[in-house]
C-alpha cells in the first residue's frame, strides 16, 4: 500500500467540493436554459447521433437517512403508475423534437428505486422506449436495484427486457450501521438477489458500497468489502457518505456524533481500496473498482474512460437525454434539467411542453475546463498542452489554476511539470481537490457540496 497522507493532511483538505459528474456542476444551472432552448438543441442534433438515455424513478417505500437523491416516499402503487404514464408521454415529446429516429447505445434507470415498478409496467416502459428509439443490439441496459424490494419475478422481467447490467445498493452489511441509516438489509437478502440475476444470465453486476457512515469503523469497512467480493461483482463503487442535512432534512435523523472524522474517513477509504486491490480489482478514478477484464478497466487502459451523471462509464456518446422529474441531460451545447416538483413536471408534460426547469449553455472556456477536469477525474492526470491545442487555446490561460495547486504539490498529492499534471497514488483520494483548481465557478467549502474525502 502506498504511504498514506498523515492526519494533518487529511484535516487540512477536509473541504467541500463537487463530485464533478459534470462541469459546470448543477448548482450553477439557471433558468436561462428553458424549454425553447432545449427544443432547439434537440432539433439541431445530427440524424446519425448515438444517444445515452437516463430515466429517473423518484419513488421509494421508505427513506434511507443517508440518501441525497431526489425521491418521494409512497405506500401505494397508484402514484408510481400515474408517473409512468407521464414518463411515456415525455418520451414521445422528446422523440418528436428530434430530427430523426435516433439510436440509443446506453440506457440507465435510476432513482429513487426503479425496483418498485411492477414487471408489467417495466416491460411496458421499455416497450414504449423501443417504439420511439432504435436500441442498439449491443446496448448497455442498466438499472439500479434495491434488493429489499426485488423479487424473482422482477428479475425475470428485467432479463426479458434485455437488461444486462445491474447496480445493487448495499452501503454496508453491518446491522448496527444499517440501523443508524435506516436501511436494514441482511447479507442474505443481497446474496439471494445475486443468485436470481445469475440464474437469468445477468452477470454484469455492480455493488454500491459506502464509507464514512455513522457507527462505521475501518473493521466494518473491511468486512463489508470481503462480503461484497464474495458475491463476485464485476465492479464495485466505494462512495463517501455526503452529510448535507441543510439540503436533505431527513439526514438530521443521523447522529453527527456517530460520524467518523476526516482522518477516520480517509483511513476507511484507503483500507478498503487496498483490500479491493488485494482481491484483484483495479482502482478506477476516485471511487470505482473493476475486474481486470471488465469494460471499465479496459477503457482506463486505452484512455477511453469517461464520467457523467451516473459516474464512471465507457459511454462515449456526446448526448445524454434525461427523462423524469429532476433528470439532467447533456448535449453538445450544454446541460438541461427537468423540473423536480412532481406536480410541475406532470403539468408541463400533460400540456405538451418539455418539462425543463433550468440548465447551462457551455462557453468555449467551459468545454476546455470540462475536458481537463474529466481527464483528471478519470486518468489522474492530463497533458494541458494537448487539451489546449484541441481548443486552440494556450496553457498560459490556465496559469492561475496551475498556481492554485501549489499546496497540493507541496504535500505530494500532485506533480506539475511543463503542463503535465499527474496525481500520485497517495493523492488519489484528493483528486476532486485537484479538479477544483480548474473550476472557475467554485467557492471551495460551500455547504452545497460534500466533503472532499
C-alpha positions as CSV (number, residue, x, y, z in Angstrom):
1,X,0.0,0.0,0.0
2,X,1.3,3.5,-0.9
3,X,2.2,5.6,2.2
4,X,-1.0,7.3,3.3
5,X,-1.2,11.1,3.8
6,X,-1.0,11.9,7.5
7,X,-3.8,13.1,9.8
8,X,-2.7,16.7,9.4
9,X,-3.0,16.5,5.6
10,X,-6.4,14.8,5.9
11,X,-7.6,17.6,8.2
12,X,-6.2,20.3,6.0
13,X,-8.0,19.1,3.0
14,X,-11.3,18.4,4.8
15,X,-13.1,20.8,2.3
16,X,-16.3,20.7,0.4
17,X,-16.0,20.3,-3.4
18,X,-18.2,18.9,-6.2
19,X,-18.1,15.3,-7.3
20,X,-17.6,16.5,-10.9
21,X,-20.1,14.4,-12.7
22,X,-20.4,17.5,-14.9
23,X,-18.7,20.8,-15.4
24,X,-20.0,23.3,-14.6
25,X,-21.9,21.5,-11.8
26,X,-25.7,21.6,-11.3
27,X,-25.7,24.4,-8.6
28,X,-24.7,26.8,-11.4
29,X,-27.5,25.9,-13.7
30,X,-30.1,28.7,-14.3
31,X,-33.4,29.3,-16.0
32,X,-31.6,30.9,-18.9
33,X,-31.9,27.4,-20.4
34,X,-35.6,26.7,-20.9
35,X,-38.0,24.6,-22.9
36,X,-37.4,26.6,-26.1
37,X,-33.6,26.2,-25.7
38,X,-33.8,22.5,-25.2
39,X,-36.2,22.0,-28.1
40,X,-33.8,23.9,-30.3
41,X,-30.9,21.8,-29.1
42,X,-32.7,18.6,-29.7
43,X,-33.8,19.6,-33.2
44,X,-30.2,20.5,-34.2
45,X,-28.7,17.1,-33.4
46,X,-27.2,15.1,-36.2
47,X,-29.5,12.4,-37.5
48,X,-26.7,9.9,-37.1
49,X,-26.0,10.9,-33.5
50,X,-26.0,8.0,-31.0
51,X,-27.6,8.6,-27.6
52,X,-27.5,7.7,-24.0
53,X,-30.8,7.7,-22.2
54,X,-31.4,8.1,-18.4
55,X,-34.8,7.6,-16.7
56,X,-35.4,8.8,-13.2
57,X,-38.0,6.9,-11.0
58,X,-38.3,9.3,-8.0
59,X,-40.1,6.9,-5.5
60,X,-39.1,4.7,-2.6
61,X,-41.2,2.9,0.0
62,X,-39.0,4.0,2.9
63,X,-36.5,6.8,3.5
64,X,-32.8,5.8,3.9
65,X,-31.4,8.6,6.1
66,X,-28.1,8.7,4.1
67,X,-29.8,9.4,0.8
68,X,-29.1,12.6,-1.2
69,X,-31.2,11.7,-4.2
70,X,-34.5,13.3,-5.3
71,X,-37.2,10.9,-4.2
72,X,-40.6,10.7,-2.6
73,X,-41.9,8.1,-0.1
74,X,-45.0,6.2,-1.2
75,X,-47.0,3.4,0.4
76,X,-49.4,2.9,-2.6
77,X,-48.6,1.9,-6.2
78,X,-51.0,4.4,-7.8
79,X,-48.6,7.4,-7.8
80,X,-45.9,5.3,-9.4
81,X,-48.3,4.0,-12.1
82,X,-49.5,7.5,-12.8
83,X,-46.0,8.9,-13.0
84,X,-45.1,6.2,-15.6
85,X,-47.9,7.4,-17.8
86,X,-46.4,10.9,-17.7
87,X,-43.0,9.4,-18.4
88,X,-44.4,7.6,-21.5
89,X,-45.7,11.0,-22.7
90,X,-42.3,12.7,-22.1
91,X,-40.6,10.0,-24.2
92,X,-43.0,10.9,-27.1
93,X,-42.4,14.7,-26.6
94,X,-38.6,14.3,-26.8
95,X,-38.7,11.8,-29.7
96,X,-41.0,14.2,-31.6
97,X,-38.5,17.1,-31.1
98,X,-35.6,15.1,-32.6
99,X,-34.7,15.3,-36.3
100,X,-34.9,11.6,-36.8
101,X,-35.3,8.3,-35.1
102,X,-32.0,8.1,-33.2
103,X,-30.1,5.1,-31.9
104,X,-29.6,4.6,-28.1
105,X,-26.5,2.7,-27.1
106,X,-26.6,3.2,-23.3
107,X,-29.7,3.2,-21.2
108,X,-29.8,3.7,-17.4
109,X,-32.7,3.6,-14.9
110,X,-32.1,5.3,-11.5
111,X,-34.0,6.7,-8.6
112,X,-35.4,6.6,-6.0
113,X,-35.9,3.0,-6.7
114,X,-36.8,1.6,-10.1
115,X,-37.3,-1.7,-8.2
116,X,-40.8,-0.5,-7.2
117,X,-42.1,-0.9,-10.7
118,X,-44.2,-4.0,-11.4
119,X,-42.9,-6.4,-14.0
120,X,-45.8,-5.4,-16.3
121,X,-45.1,-1.7,-16.0
122,X,-41.4,-2.2,-16.5
123,X,-41.9,-4.1,-19.8
124,X,-44.5,-1.5,-20.9
125,X,-42.0,1.3,-20.3
126,X,-39.1,-0.3,-22.2
127,X,-41.6,-1.2,-25.0
128,X,-42.6,2.4,-25.3
129,X,-38.9,3.3,-25.5
130,X,-38.1,0.8,-28.2
131,X,-41.1,2.2,-30.3
132,X,-39.5,5.6,-30.4
133,X,-35.8,4.9,-30.4
134,X,-33.6,2.3,-32.1
135,X,-31.9,0.4,-29.2
136,X,-28.6,-1.0,-30.4
137,X,-28.2,-4.8,-30.4
138,X,-25.2,-4.4,-28.1
139,X,-26.6,-1.6,-26.0
140,X,-25.8,-1.5,-22.3
141,X,-29.1,-1.5,-20.5
142,X,-28.5,-0.8,-16.8
143,X,-30.7,-0.4,-13.7
144,X,-30.2,0.5,-10.1
145,X,-31.7,-2.1,-7.8
146,X,-32.8,-2.2,-4.2
147,X,-32.5,-5.8,-3.1
148,X,-35.1,-5.3,-0.3
149,X,-37.9,-4.9,-2.8
150,X,-36.6,-7.2,-5.5
151,X,-38.5,-10.4,-6.4
152,X,-37.7,-13.3,-8.6
153,X,-40.4,-12.2,-11.0
154,X,-39.0,-8.7,-11.2
155,X,-35.5,-10.1,-12.2
156,X,-37.2,-12.3,-14.8
157,X,-38.8,-9.2,-16.3
158,X,-35.5,-7.4,-16.4
159,X,-34.0,-10.3,-18.3
160,X,-36.9,-10.3,-20.7
161,X,-36.5,-6.6,-21.3
162,X,-32.8,-7.0,-22.2
163,X,-31.3,-5.6,-19.0
164,X,-27.6,-6.6,-18.9
165,X,-26.1,-4.6,-16.1
166,X,-27.5,-4.1,-12.5
167,X,-26.2,-1.9,-9.8
168,X,-27.2,-3.2,-6.3
169,X,-27.3,-0.7,-3.5
170,X,-25.6,-2.2,-0.4
171,X,-24.0,0.6,1.6
172,X,-22.8,-1.7,4.5
173,X,-23.7,-5.2,5.6
174,X,-23.3,-4.5,9.4
175,X,-26.7,-4.4,11.2
176,X,-25.6,-1.7,13.6
177,X,-24.5,0.6,10.8
178,X,-27.7,-0.3,8.9
179,X,-29.8,0.7,11.9
180,X,-28.0,4.1,12.0
181,X,-29.0,4.8,8.4
182,X,-32.5,3.3,8.5
183,X,-31.7,0.6,5.9
184,X,-32.0,-2.9,7.3
185,X,-30.7,-5.2,4.6
186,X,-29.0,-8.5,5.7
187,X,-26.3,-10.0,3.6
188,X,-28.6,-13.0,2.8
189,X,-31.0,-10.7,1.0
190,X,-28.3,-9.4,-1.4
191,X,-26.9,-12.9,-1.9
192,X,-30.4,-14.2,-2.8
193,X,-30.9,-11.4,-5.4
194,X,-27.4,-12.1,-6.8
195,X,-28.4,-15.7,-7.3
196,X,-31.5,-14.7,-9.2
197,X,-29.5,-12.4,-11.5
198,X,-27.1,-15.2,-12.2
199,X,-29.9,-17.6,-12.9
200,X,-31.2,-15.3,-15.6
201,X,-27.8,-14.6,-17.2
202,X,-27.3,-11.1,-15.8
203,X,-23.7,-11.3,-14.8
204,X,-22.6,-7.7,-15.2
205,X,-23.3,-6.8,-11.6
206,X,-22.1,-3.7,-9.7
207,X,-22.3,-3.3,-5.9
208,X,-22.5,0.2,-4.4
209,X,-20.7,0.5,-1.0
210,X,-20.2,3.4,1.3
211,X,-17.6,4.6,3.8
212,X,-17.9,7.4,6.3
213,X,-21.3,6.2,7.6
214,X,-22.4,6.6,11.2
215,X,-21.0,3.9,13.6
216,X,-18.8,2.6,10.8
217,X,-15.2,1.7,11.6
218,X,-12.3,0.5,9.4
219,X,-13.0,-3.0,10.6
220,X,-16.7,-2.7,9.4
221,X,-15.5,-1.4,6.0
222,X,-13.0,-4.3,5.5
223,X,-15.7,-6.9,6.5
224,X,-18.1,-5.1,4.1
225,X,-15.5,-5.4,1.2
226,X,-14.8,-9.1,1.8
227,X,-18.5,-9.9,1.9
228,X,-19.1,-7.9,-1.2
229,X,-16.3,-9.6,-3.1
230,X,-17.8,-13.0,-2.2
231,X,-20.7,-12.1,-4.4
232,X,-18.4,-11.9,-7.4
233,X,-19.3,-8.4,-8.7
234,X,-17.8,-7.2,-11.9
235,X,-17.5,-3.7,-10.4
236,X,-17.8,-2.0,-7.1
237,X,-18.3,1.6,-6.2
238,X,-17.0,2.9,-2.9
239,X,-18.7,6.2,-2.2
240,X,-18.0,8.5,0.7
241,X,-21.2,9.4,2.6
242,X,-22.1,13.0,1.9
243,X,-23.7,14.5,5.1
244,X,-25.7,17.5,3.9
245,X,-28.6,17.9,6.3
246,X,-29.1,21.6,5.3
247,X,-30.0,20.2,1.8
248,X,-31.6,16.9,2.8
249,X,-33.6,17.4,6.0
250,X,-34.0,13.6,6.6
251,X,-30.3,13.4,7.2
252,X,-30.9,15.1,10.5
253,X,-32.0,11.7,11.8
254,X,-28.4,10.7,11.7
255,X,-26.5,11.4,14.9
256,X,-23.5,13.5,13.8
257,X,-21.6,12.4,16.9
258,X,-21.5,8.9,15.4
259,X,-19.9,10.1,12.1
260,X,-16.2,9.4,11.6
261,X,-14.0,12.4,11.3
262,X,-11.9,13.3,8.3
263,X,-8.9,11.2,9.4
264,X,-11.1,8.2,10.1
265,X,-12.9,8.6,6.7
266,X,-9.6,8.6,4.9
267,X,-8.4,5.6,6.8
268,X,-11.5,3.7,5.8
269,X,-11.2,4.7,2.2
270,X,-7.5,3.6,2.0
271,X,-8.0,0.4,3.8
272,X,-11.0,-0.6,1.6
273,X,-9.1,0.4,-1.6
274,X,-6.1,-1.7,-0.6
275,X,-8.3,-4.7,0.3
276,X,-10.2,-4.5,-3.0
277,X,-6.9,-4.4,-5.0
278,X,-5.7,-7.4,-3.0
279,X,-8.8,-9.2,-4.2
280,X,-7.7,-8.4,-7.8
281,X,-9.8,-5.4,-8.6
282,X,-8.3,-2.4,-10.5
283,X,-8.8,1.1,-9.0
284,X,-10.8,3.2,-11.4
285,X,-10.6,7.0,-10.8
286,X,-11.8,8.3,-7.5
287,X,-14.1,5.6,-6.2
288,X,-14.7,2.7,-8.6
289,X,-13.1,-0.7,-8.8
290,X,-13.4,-3.3,-11.6
291,X,-12.1,-6.7,-12.5
292,X,-9.2,-6.6,-15.0
293,X,-11.4,-7.9,-17.8
294,X,-14.3,-5.5,-17.2
295,X,-15.0,-2.8,-19.7
296,X,-14.1,0.0,-17.2
297,X,-10.6,-1.5,-16.7
298,X,-10.1,-1.8,-20.4
299,X,-11.4,1.7,-21.1
300,X,-9.0,3.1,-18.4
301,X,-6.0,1.3,-20.1
302,X,-7.0,2.6,-23.5
303,X,-7.7,6.2,-22.4
304,X,-11.4,5.9,-23.2
305,X,-12.8,6.2,-19.7
306,X,-15.5,8.9,-19.2
307,X,-17.5,10.4,-16.4
308,X,-21.1,11.5,-16.5
309,X,-24.1,11.9,-14.1
310,X,-24.1,8.2,-13.5
311,X,-20.4,8.1,-12.5
312,X,-17.6,6.4,-14.4
313,X,-18.6,5.0,-17.7
314,X,-17.4,3.6,-21.0
315,X,-20.2,5.6,-22.7
316,X,-18.7,7.7,-25.5
317,X,-22.0,9.3,-26.7
318,X,-21.9,13.1,-26.8
319,X,-25.6,13.3,-26.0
320,X,-27.3,12.1,-22.8
321,X,-31.1,12.7,-22.6
322,X,-32.7,12.7,-19.2
323,X,-36.3,11.7,-18.6
324,X,-38.3,12.0,-15.5
325,X,-38.6,14.6,-12.7
326,X,-35.2,16.2,-11.9
327,X,-33.3,14.2,-14.6
328,X,-30.4,16.0,-16.3
329,X,-29.4,15.8,-19.9
330,X,-26.2,16.7,-21.6
331,X,-26.0,17.9,-25.2
332,X,-23.1,19.5,-27.2
333,X,-24.5,22.9,-26.4
334,X,-24.9,22.4,-22.7
335,X,-27.0,20.9,-19.9
336,X,-30.8,20.8,-19.4
337,X,-32.5,19.7,-16.2
338,X,-36.2,18.7,-15.8
339,X,-38.5,20.1,-13.2
340,X,-38.2,18.5,-9.8
341,X,-41.7,19.0,-8.1
342,X,-43.7,16.1,-9.4
343,X,-46.8,18.3,-9.9
344,X,-44.9,20.8,-12.0
345,X,-43.3,18.1,-14.1
346,X,-46.6,16.4,-14.6
347,X,-48.4,19.6,-15.6
348,X,-45.8,20.6,-18.2
349,X,-45.8,17.2,-19.9
350,X,-49.6,16.9,-19.9
351,X,-49.7,20.3,-21.6
352,X,-47.4,19.0,-24.3
353,X,-44.4,21.0,-23.0
354,X,-40.9,19.7,-22.4
355,X,-40.5,19.9,-18.6
356,X,-37.2,21.9,-18.5
357,X,-36.6,23.9,-15.3
358,X,-33.0,25.1,-15.9
359,X,-29.7,24.3,-17.5
360,X,-26.4,25.7,-18.6
361,X,-25.1,26.9,-22.0
362,X,-21.4,26.0,-22.4
363,X,-18.8,28.5,-23.4
364,X,-15.6,27.6,-25.2
365,X,-13.8,28.0,-21.8
366,X,-16.3,25.7,-20.1
367,X,-15.7,23.0,-22.7
368,X,-11.9,23.3,-22.3
369,X,-12.1,23.1,-18.5
370,X,-14.7,20.3,-18.6
371,X,-12.2,18.1,-20.5
372,X,-9.4,18.9,-18.2
373,X,-11.5,18.0,-15.2
374,X,-12.8,14.8,-16.8
375,X,-9.3,13.6,-17.6
376,X,-8.1,14.4,-14.1
377,X,-11.1,12.5,-12.6
378,X,-10.7,9.6,-15.0
379,X,-6.9,9.3,-15.6
380,X,-5.5,11.0,-12.6
381,X,-3.6,13.2,-15.0
382,X,-3.8,15.4,-18.0
383,X,-1.5,16.9,-20.6
384,X,-2.8,20.5,-20.7
385,X,-1.0,21.3,-23.9
386,X,-2.8,18.5,-25.8
387,X,-6.2,19.6,-24.5
388,X,-5.5,23.3,-25.0
389,X,-4.3,22.7,-28.6
390,X,-7.6,20.9,-29.3
391,X,-9.4,24.1,-28.3
392,X,-6.9,26.5,-29.9
393,X,-6.0,27.9,-26.5
394,X,-2.8,28.4,-24.6
395,X,-1.7,26.7,-21.4
396,X,-0.8,30.1,-20.1
397,X,-4.5,30.9,-19.8
398,X,-4.7,28.2,-17.1
399,X,-1.8,29.7,-15.1
400,X,-4.0,30.7,-12.1
401,X,-5.5,27.2,-11.9
402,X,-2.0,25.6,-12.0
403,X,-0.8,28.0,-9.3
404,X,-3.7,27.0,-7.1
405,X,-2.2,23.5,-6.9
406,X,0.8,24.7,-5.0
407,X,-0.1,23.3,-1.6
408,X,-1.2,20.0,-3.1
409,X,2.2,19.8,-4.9
410,X,4.0,20.5,-1.6
411,X,2.1,17.7,0.1
412,X,2.9,15.2,-2.7
413,X,-0.7,14.9,-3.9
414,X,0.0,16.1,-7.4
415,X,3.0,16.7,-9.7
416,X,3.2,19.5,-12.2
417,X,5.8,19.6,-15.0
418,X,5.6,21.8,-18.0
419,X,1.9,21.5,-18.5
420,X,1.7,17.8,-17.5
421,X,-0.3,17.2,-14.3
422,X,-0.2,13.9,-12.6
423,X,-1.8,12.8,-9.4
424,X,0.2,10.5,-7.2
425,X,-1.3,7.2,-5.9
426,X,-1.3,8.6,-2.4
427,X,-3.1,11.7,-3.8
428,X,-5.9,9.6,-5.4
429,X,-8.4,10.4,-2.5
430,X,-7.9,14.1,-3.2
431,X,-8.5,14.1,-7.0
432,X,-11.6,16.3,-6.6
433,X,-9.5,19.0,-5.0
434,X,-7.1,18.9,-7.9
435,X,-10.0,19.1,-10.3
436,X,-11.5,22.0,-8.3
437,X,-8.4,24.1,-9.1
438,X,-9.7,24.4,-12.7
439,X,-13.3,25.2,-11.6
440,X,-13.8,28.9,-12.2
441,X,-17.4,28.8,-10.7
442,X,-16.5,27.2,-7.3
443,X,-16.2,28.8,-4.0
444,X,-14.4,26.0,-2.2
445,X,-16.0,24.9,1.0
446,X,-19.6,25.9,0.2
447,X,-22.1,23.8,2.1
448,X,-23.9,22.8,-1.1
449,X,-21.0,20.3,-1.8
450,X,-19.9,17.1,0.0
451,X,-16.6,16.6,1.8
452,X,-13.6,16.1,-0.5
453,X,-12.7,12.7,1.0
